[in-house]
Amino acid sequence: MAFRACRTSLRKRDEPVAMVGFAPMVRMPLLAFFLLGLAPSGAAFAQAHPGEAALVREVAAETGQDVARLTALLDGAQYKQSIIDAISRPAESKPWSAYRPIFVNPARIDAGIDFYRDNRALLERIGAQYRVPPQFLVAILGVETYYGRITGHYRVLDALATLAFYYPPRADYFRGELKTLLELPPDKLAGPIDTLQGSYAGAQGWGQFMPSSIRDYAVDEDGNGHIDLNGSLPDILASVANYFERHGWQAGAPVAMPATRDADPDAVAEYAGQPPAVPVEQFVAAGYTPQTVVGAGTPASLLTLDGDNGNQYWLIFNNFYVITRYNKSPRYAMAVTQLAEAIAQGVAAETAQATAAAR
C-alpha cells in the first residue's frame, strides 16, 4: 500500500493494564501452592519442561524447524509464579461498579481524544477501509494497553511456557498458543521469539494479540513486508480493524444502549455469551424499552450490570458480541463501548469548536 507512517517508540511501564487497581495477593491460591511443587526452583533454569519434547517434535515435523534450536529455545523459557498468580485474579472478575472506573475515566478518555486527534487521518482511513468506527479502534487500544503505554513486562515465551506446562486448568489452550508462536514466520513478529515482551497471558503489542490472532488477523498495513504490532501504528490499527471485520462487525448497526425497565417486567433470558437472537420488540413487550429507536426485528440480548446505584439494564446487539470475541467478558465489551462513545463525543466537540472558531 502507498501509505507509510513513522515508526513509533514505545515506553513501557511495570504492570500490564489488566493488573491496574489490584492489591497484592494476601494468600496464595491452593492451585498455585500445588503448582509450586511442580515448578522448577529458582527464577531461571535450563532444563526440559514437562511435555516440552512432544511439542518440539510436533513443531519440527510440521514446519521443518531444527529440533535442537527449538529445544534450546524452550529450555530457556522460565517458569514465573507471578504469571500463575496473575491469571488467578483477572480484572474481569470485578463487578461492573469497580471495573468501569479502571477503564472509563477522565484521564483515559482525554488520552483517547488526544490519540484520535494526533492520528486522525490514519484512523479514519483504516476505519473506512474496514467499515469499523475509528473510536472503537482507539478504545480497544485504550482498554488493552492505555494507548500503547502498558503492553506488559513478561517475556512472551516465559508466559506461554508457564501456562502451557504448569497451569492445568487451561494448559491445552496455552499449549496451542505456544505452538503457534513457535510456528509463526519472523515477518509476523516484532522481533526474535526470545525477546518478545507482553502480558502475563502471552499477548503482544498495543492491541494485545495472542499468537493465533497474529497468525489469523494481523495485517501488514504499512506495506513493508513485516508485521509489527509494537511499533507500526498502521499495522496495529488495521489488525484490530481486521479482527472486528472478520468476526462480523456490521457497519452502522447499534452496539449497546441502555433500556428502561418496567416496574413488573416479564421474565426474559439474560445474555449468556451467545450471539443476540431475540427480536428487540420482544424485549420491549416484556418491559425493557431501549432509550434510542432500534429497527424492528433487530436481534438483541439483555445484559444486566451492577452499577453504583443499583442494576443497569442494557440491550446489546451483534456488534457488542463482536467485541466479546476480542475478550469474552461483557464488562470488557461494555468498557470498550463506553470509552469509544466518550472519545467520539470529545472529538466531535473539538471539531465543532474548531469549525466555529474558523468562521
VOBA-358190 format. One record per residue (C-alpha): residue number from 1; y, z negated, x negated; chain. Coordinates in Angstrom, 1 decimal. Example, Ala and Ser with C-alpha at 12.3 -4.5 7.8 and 13.67 -1.06 7.14 Angstrom:
2
<1, <-4.5, -7.8, -12.3>, A>
<2, <-1.1, -7.1, -13.7>, A>
END
This chain:
359
<1, <0.0, 0.0, 0.0>, A>
<2, <3.5, 0.7, -1.2>, A>
<3, <4.9, -2.8, -0.6>, A>
<4, <5.0, -5.1, -3.6>, A>
<5, <6.1, -8.7, -3.7>, A>
<6, <6.9, -11.1, -6.5>, A>
<7, <4.1, -13.3, -7.6>, A>
<8, <4.9, -16.9, -6.8>, A>
<9, <4.2, -20.0, -8.9>, A>
<10, <2.5, -22.9, -7.2>, A>
<11, <3.5, -26.6, -7.6>, A>
<12, <0.5, -28.8, -6.7>, A>
<13, <0.5, -32.4, -5.7>, A>
<14, <-2.2, -35.0, -6.0>, A>
<15, <-3.6, -35.1, -2.4>, A>
<16, <-4.9, -32.4, -0.1>, A>
<17, <-2.9, -32.1, 3.1>, A>
<18, <-5.8, -33.4, 5.2>, A>
<19, <-5.5, -36.7, 3.4>, A>
<20, <-1.9, -37.2, 4.4>, A>
<21, <-1.4, -40.5, 6.1>, A>
<22, <-4.7, -42.1, 5.3>, A>
<23, <-5.0, -45.6, 3.8>, A>
<24, <-7.7, -46.1, 1.1>, A>
<25, <-11.1, -46.9, 2.5>, A>
<26, <-11.9, -50.6, 2.5>, A>
<27, <-15.6, -50.2, 2.9>, A>
<28, <-17.9, -47.5, 1.7>, A>
<29, <-19.9, -45.8, 4.5>, A>
<30, <-23.6, -46.6, 4.5>, A>
<31, <-24.4, -42.9, 3.8>, A>
<32, <-22.1, -42.8, 0.8>, A>
<33, <-23.6, -46.0, -0.6>, A>
<34, <-27.1, -44.5, -0.2>, A>
<35, <-25.9, -41.3, -1.9>, A>
<36, <-24.8, -43.3, -5.0>, A>
<37, <-28.4, -43.8, -5.7>, A>
<38, <-29.0, -40.0, -5.6>, A>
<39, <-25.9, -39.1, -7.6>, A>
<40, <-25.8, -38.9, -11.4>, A>
<41, <-24.0, -41.7, -13.1>, A>
<42, <-20.7, -41.1, -14.8>, A>
<43, <-17.8, -38.8, -13.9>, A>
<44, <-19.2, -35.8, -15.8>, A>
<45, <-22.7, -34.6, -16.6>, A>
<46, <-24.6, -31.6, -17.8>, A>
<47, <-28.0, -31.5, -16.0>, A>
<48, <-29.6, -29.7, -13.2>, A>
<49, <-28.7, -30.8, -9.7>, A>
<50, <-31.5, -31.2, -7.1>, A>
<51, <-32.0, -27.7, -5.7>, A>
<52, <-30.0, -26.0, -8.3>, A>
<53, <-32.8, -23.9, -9.8>, A>
<54, <-33.8, -22.4, -6.4>, A>
<55, <-30.1, -21.5, -5.8>, A>
<56, <-29.8, -19.9, -9.2>, A>
<57, <-33.0, -17.8, -8.6>, A>
<58, <-31.6, -16.6, -5.2>, A>
<59, <-28.2, -15.6, -6.6>, A>
<60, <-29.7, -13.9, -9.6>, A>
<61, <-32.3, -12.0, -7.5>, A>
<62, <-29.6, -10.8, -5.0>, A>
<63, <-26.8, -9.9, -7.4>, A>
<64, <-28.5, -9.3, -10.8>, A>
<65, <-26.4, -12.0, -12.5>, A>
<66, <-27.7, -13.7, -15.6>, A>
<67, <-29.8, -16.8, -14.9>, A>
<68, <-28.6, -18.6, -18.0>, A>
<69, <-25.0, -18.1, -17.1>, A>
<70, <-25.4, -19.3, -13.6>, A>
<71, <-27.4, -22.3, -14.7>, A>
<72, <-24.7, -23.2, -17.2>, A>
<73, <-22.0, -22.9, -14.6>, A>
<74, <-23.8, -25.2, -12.1>, A>
<75, <-24.9, -27.6, -14.8>, A>
<76, <-21.2, -28.1, -15.5>, A>
<77, <-20.4, -29.0, -11.9>, A>
<78, <-19.5, -32.6, -11.5>, A>
<79, <-20.5, -34.9, -8.6>, A>
<80, <-17.5, -36.6, -7.1>, A>
<81, <-17.9, -39.7, -4.9>, A>
<82, <-14.3, -39.2, -3.7>, A>
<83, <-15.4, -36.0, -2.1>, A>
<84, <-18.1, -37.8, -0.1>, A>
<85, <-15.6, -40.4, 0.9>, A>
<86, <-13.0, -37.8, 2.0>, A>
<87, <-15.4, -35.8, 4.2>, A>
<88, <-16.3, -39.0, 5.9>, A>
<89, <-12.8, -39.6, 7.2>, A>
<90, <-11.2, -36.2, 8.2>, A>
<91, <-7.7, -36.2, 9.8>, A>
<92, <-9.1, -34.5, 12.9>, A>
<93, <-10.8, -37.8, 13.8>, A>
<94, <-7.5, -39.4, 14.6>, A>
<95, <-6.2, -39.5, 18.2>, A>
<96, <-3.6, -36.9, 19.1>, A>
<97, <-0.8, -39.5, 19.2>, A>
<98, <-1.5, -40.3, 15.5>, A>
<99, <-2.5, -36.8, 14.4>, A>
<100, <0.6, -34.9, 15.7>, A>
<101, <3.2, -36.7, 13.6>, A>
<102, <1.4, -35.7, 10.4>, A>
<103, <1.9, -32.0, 11.0>, A>
<104, <4.6, -31.6, 13.6>, A>
<105, <7.6, -33.5, 12.4>, A>
<106, <11.2, -32.5, 11.5>, A>
<107, <10.5, -32.1, 7.7>, A>
<108, <7.6, -29.7, 8.2>, A>
<109, <9.4, -27.8, 11.0>, A>
<110, <12.5, -27.4, 8.8>, A>
<111, <10.4, -26.3, 5.8>, A>
<112, <8.7, -23.8, 8.1>, A>
<113, <12.0, -22.4, 9.2>, A>
<114, <13.1, -22.1, 5.6>, A>
<115, <9.9, -20.3, 4.7>, A>
<116, <10.3, -17.9, 7.6>, A>
<117, <13.9, -17.1, 6.6>, A>
<118, <13.0, -16.6, 2.9>, A>
<119, <10.1, -14.3, 3.7>, A>
<120, <11.2, -12.8, 7.0>, A>
<121, <10.7, -9.1, 6.1>, A>
<122, <7.2, -9.6, 4.8>, A>
<123, <6.2, -11.9, 7.7>, A>
<124, <7.4, -9.6, 10.4>, A>
<125, <5.8, -6.5, 8.7>, A>
<126, <2.4, -8.2, 8.5>, A>
<127, <2.8, -9.7, 11.9>, A>
<128, <3.4, -6.3, 13.4>, A>
<129, <0.6, -4.7, 11.4>, A>
<130, <-2.0, -7.3, 12.7>, A>
<131, <-0.3, -8.0, 16.0>, A>
<132, <-0.1, -11.7, 15.3>, A>
<133, <3.2, -13.5, 15.8>, A>
<134, <4.7, -14.4, 12.4>, A>
<135, <5.4, -18.0, 13.4>, A>
<136, <1.6, -18.6, 13.7>, A>
<137, <1.0, -17.3, 10.2>, A>
<138, <3.7, -19.7, 8.9>, A>
<139, <2.3, -22.6, 11.0>, A>
<140, <-1.2, -22.2, 9.5>, A>
<141, <0.2, -22.5, 6.0>, A>
<142, <2.3, -25.4, 7.2>, A>
<143, <-0.6, -27.4, 8.5>, A>
<144, <-3.1, -26.4, 5.9>, A>
<145, <-1.0, -26.8, 2.7>, A>
<146, <2.6, -27.6, 3.6>, A>
<147, <3.5, -24.0, 2.8>, A>
<148, <1.6, -23.9, -0.5>, A>
<149, <2.7, -27.3, -1.8>, A>
<150, <-0.5, -29.2, -1.4>, A>
<151, <-3.5, -26.9, -2.0>, A>
<152, <-5.9, -29.6, -3.3>, A>
<153, <-6.7, -31.1, -6.7>, A>
<154, <-10.5, -30.8, -6.8>, A>
<155, <-12.4, -28.1, -8.7>, A>
<156, <-13.9, -25.9, -6.0>, A>
<157, <-17.2, -25.8, -8.0>, A>
<158, <-17.3, -29.6, -8.0>, A>
<159, <-16.5, -29.9, -4.3>, A>
<160, <-19.2, -27.4, -3.2>, A>
<161, <-21.8, -28.6, -5.6>, A>
<162, <-21.3, -32.2, -4.4>, A>
<163, <-21.6, -31.3, -0.8>, A>
<164, <-24.4, -28.8, -1.2>, A>
<165, <-26.6, -31.0, -3.3>, A>
<166, <-25.6, -34.6, -2.3>, A>
<167, <-24.4, -34.6, 1.3>, A>
<168, <-27.4, -34.2, 3.6>, A>
<169, <-25.5, -34.0, 6.9>, A>
<170, <-24.0, -30.6, 6.0>, A>
<171, <-25.9, -29.6, 3.0>, A>
<172, <-27.1, -26.3, 4.4>, A>
<173, <-23.6, -25.1, 5.3>, A>
<174, <-22.1, -26.1, 1.9>, A>
<175, <-25.1, -24.6, 0.0>, A>
<176, <-24.3, -21.3, 1.8>, A>
<177, <-20.7, -21.6, 0.7>, A>
<178, <-21.6, -22.4, -2.9>, A>
<179, <-24.0, -19.4, -2.9>, A>
<180, <-21.2, -17.2, -1.6>, A>
<181, <-18.8, -18.4, -4.2>, A>
<182, <-21.3, -17.6, -7.0>, A>
<183, <-21.7, -14.1, -5.5>, A>
<184, <-18.1, -13.2, -5.0>, A>
<185, <-16.8, -10.5, -7.4>, A>
<186, <-14.0, -11.5, -9.7>, A>
<187, <-11.4, -9.3, -7.9>, A>
<188, <-11.7, -11.5, -4.8>, A>
<189, <-10.9, -14.8, -6.6>, A>
<190, <-7.7, -16.2, -8.1>, A>
<191, <-9.5, -16.9, -11.4>, A>
<192, <-12.8, -17.8, -13.1>, A>
<193, <-15.0, -19.8, -10.8>, A>
<194, <-15.0, -22.9, -13.0>, A>
<195, <-11.1, -23.0, -13.0>, A>
<196, <-10.5, -22.7, -9.2>, A>
<197, <-8.8, -25.7, -7.5>, A>
<198, <-9.0, -26.5, -3.9>, A>
<199, <-9.7, -29.1, -1.2>, A>
<200, <-12.4, -31.7, -1.1>, A>
<201, <-14.4, -29.2, 1.1>, A>
<202, <-14.0, -26.3, -1.4>, A>
<203, <-11.3, -24.4, 0.5>, A>
<204, <-8.9, -22.4, -1.7>, A>
<205, <-5.4, -21.1, -1.6>, A>
<206, <-2.4, -21.6, 0.7>, A>
<207, <-4.5, -20.7, 3.7>, A>
<208, <-7.5, -22.8, 2.6>, A>
<209, <-10.2, -20.2, 2.8>, A>
<210, <-13.8, -21.1, 2.3>, A>
<211, <-15.8, -18.6, 0.1>, A>
<212, <-17.4, -17.0, 3.2>, A>
<213, <-13.9, -16.4, 4.7>, A>
<214, <-12.7, -14.9, 1.4>, A>
<215, <-15.7, -12.6, 1.5>, A>
<216, <-15.2, -11.5, 5.1>, A>
<217, <-11.5, -11.7, 5.8>, A>
<218, <-9.4, -11.8, 2.6>, A>
<219, <-7.1, -8.8, 2.1>, A>
<220, <-5.6, -7.2, -1.0>, A>
<221, <-2.3, -6.6, 0.8>, A>
<222, <-0.1, -6.1, -2.3>, A>
<223, <-2.5, -3.3, -3.4>, A>
<224, <-3.0, -4.4, -7.0>, A>
<225, <-6.8, -4.4, -6.8>, A>
<226, <-7.1, -8.1, -6.9>, A>
<227, <-7.1, -10.7, -4.0>, A>
<228, <-5.1, -13.8, -5.0>, A>
<229, <-4.8, -16.4, -2.2>, A>
<230, <-2.9, -18.7, -4.6>, A>
<231, <-0.2, -16.5, -6.0>, A>
<232, <0.4, -13.4, -3.8>, A>
<233, <2.2, -14.0, -0.5>, A>
<234, <1.3, -10.6, 0.8>, A>
<235, <-2.4, -11.3, 0.2>, A>
<236, <-2.1, -14.9, 1.6>, A>
<237, <-0.3, -13.9, 4.8>, A>
<238, <-2.3, -10.7, 5.5>, A>
<239, <-5.6, -12.6, 5.0>, A>
<240, <-4.6, -15.2, 7.6>, A>
<241, <-3.4, -12.5, 10.0>, A>
<242, <-6.6, -10.5, 9.5>, A>
<243, <-8.7, -13.6, 10.2>, A>
<244, <-6.9, -14.1, 13.5>, A>
<245, <-7.1, -10.4, 14.5>, A>
<246, <-10.8, -10.2, 13.6>, A>
<247, <-11.5, -13.3, 15.7>, A>
<248, <-9.9, -11.7, 18.8>, A>
<249, <-6.2, -12.6, 18.9>, A>
<250, <-4.6, -11.0, 21.9>, A>
<251, <-1.1, -9.7, 21.3>, A>
<252, <1.4, -11.0, 23.8>, A>
<253, <-1.1, -13.3, 25.5>, A>
<254, <-0.5, -17.0, 26.0>, A>
<255, <-1.8, -19.7, 23.7>, A>
<256, <-1.4, -23.0, 25.5>, A>
<257, <1.0, -24.5, 28.0>, A>
<258, <1.5, -28.0, 29.5>, A>
<259, <0.3, -28.5, 33.0>, A>
<260, <1.4, -30.8, 35.8>, A>
<261, <-1.4, -32.9, 37.2>, A>
<262, <-1.5, -33.8, 40.9>, A>
<263, <-2.0, -37.4, 41.8>, A>
<264, <-5.5, -36.8, 43.0>, A>
<265, <-6.8, -33.6, 41.4>, A>
<266, <-10.3, -32.2, 41.9>, A>
<267, <-12.8, -32.6, 39.1>, A>
<268, <-12.8, -29.7, 36.6>, A>
<269, <-14.7, -29.1, 33.3>, A>
<270, <-12.8, -30.0, 30.2>, A>
<271, <-12.6, -27.8, 27.1>, A>
<272, <-15.8, -28.1, 25.1>, A>
<273, <-15.3, -25.7, 22.2>, A>
<274, <-16.2, -22.6, 24.2>, A>
<275, <-14.0, -19.5, 25.0>, A>
<276, <-11.9, -20.1, 28.1>, A>
<277, <-13.7, -18.5, 31.1>, A>
<278, <-12.3, -20.0, 34.3>, A>
<279, <-9.5, -18.1, 36.0>, A>
<280, <-6.3, -20.0, 35.8>, A>
<281, <-5.8, -20.1, 39.5>, A>
<282, <-8.9, -22.3, 39.9>, A>
<283, <-7.1, -24.9, 37.8>, A>
<284, <-4.1, -24.6, 40.0>, A>
<285, <-6.2, -25.0, 43.1>, A>
<286, <-7.8, -28.1, 41.6>, A>
<287, <-4.4, -29.7, 40.9>, A>
<288, <-3.3, -28.6, 37.4>, A>
<289, <-0.3, -26.4, 37.6>, A>
<290, <1.0, -24.6, 34.4>, A>
<291, <4.7, -25.1, 33.7>, A>
<292, <5.0, -21.4, 32.9>, A>
<293, <3.8, -18.5, 35.0>, A>
<294, <0.5, -17.1, 34.0>, A>
<295, <-1.1, -13.9, 35.2>, A>
<296, <-3.7, -14.2, 37.9>, A>
<297, <-7.2, -14.1, 36.5>, A>
<298, <-6.3, -15.2, 33.0>, A>
<299, <-9.2, -17.2, 31.6>, A>
<300, <-8.3, -20.8, 30.8>, A>
<301, <-9.6, -24.2, 29.9>, A>
<302, <-8.3, -27.7, 30.5>, A>
<303, <-7.5, -29.8, 27.5>, A>
<304, <-6.5, -33.5, 27.8>, A>
<305, <-4.8, -35.1, 24.8>, A>
<306, <-3.8, -38.8, 24.4>, A>
<307, <-0.1, -38.8, 23.9>, A>
<308, <2.3, -41.6, 23.1>, A>
<309, <2.9, -42.3, 26.8>, A>
<310, <-0.5, -41.5, 28.3>, A>
<311, <-2.6, -38.5, 28.8>, A>
<312, <-1.1, -35.0, 28.4>, A>
<313, <-2.7, -32.0, 30.2>, A>
<314, <-2.7, -28.6, 28.8>, A>
<315, <-4.1, -25.2, 29.9>, A>
<316, <-5.4, -23.3, 26.9>, A>
<317, <-6.2, -19.7, 26.6>, A>
<318, <-8.1, -17.2, 24.4>, A>
<319, <-5.5, -17.3, 21.5>, A>
<320, <-5.9, -21.1, 21.3>, A>
<321, <-9.6, -20.6, 21.0>, A>
<322, <-9.0, -18.1, 18.1>, A>
<323, <-7.1, -20.8, 16.3>, A>
<324, <-10.1, -23.1, 16.6>, A>
<325, <-12.1, -20.5, 14.7>, A>
<326, <-10.0, -21.5, 11.8>, A>
<327, <-10.6, -25.1, 12.4>, A>
<328, <-12.7, -26.2, 15.4>, A>
<329, <-10.6, -29.3, 16.2>, A>
<330, <-8.5, -28.8, 19.3>, A>
<331, <-6.0, -31.2, 17.8>, A>
<332, <-5.7, -28.9, 14.8>, A>
<333, <-5.1, -25.9, 17.1>, A>
<334, <-2.5, -27.8, 19.1>, A>
<335, <-0.7, -28.8, 16.0>, A>
<336, <-0.6, -25.2, 14.8>, A>
<337, <0.6, -24.1, 18.2>, A>
<338, <3.4, -26.7, 18.5>, A>
<339, <4.5, -26.2, 14.9>, A>
<340, <4.6, -22.4, 15.4>, A>
<341, <6.7, -22.8, 18.6>, A>
<342, <9.2, -25.2, 16.9>, A>
<343, <9.5, -22.8, 13.9>, A>
<344, <10.1, -19.8, 16.2>, A>
<345, <12.8, -21.7, 18.1>, A>
<346, <14.5, -22.7, 14.9>, A>
<347, <14.5, -19.2, 13.6>, A>
<348, <15.8, -17.8, 16.9>, A>
<349, <18.6, -20.4, 16.9>, A>
<350, <19.6, -19.4, 13.3>, A>
<351, <19.6, -15.7, 14.2>, A>
<352, <21.8, -16.3, 17.3>, A>
<353, <24.2, -18.3, 15.3>, A>
<354, <24.4, -15.6, 12.6>, A>
<355, <24.9, -12.9, 15.2>, A>
<356, <27.7, -14.9, 16.9>, A>
<357, <29.4, -15.5, 13.6>, A>
<358, <29.3, -11.8, 12.7>, A>
<359, <31.2, -10.8, 15.9>, A>
END
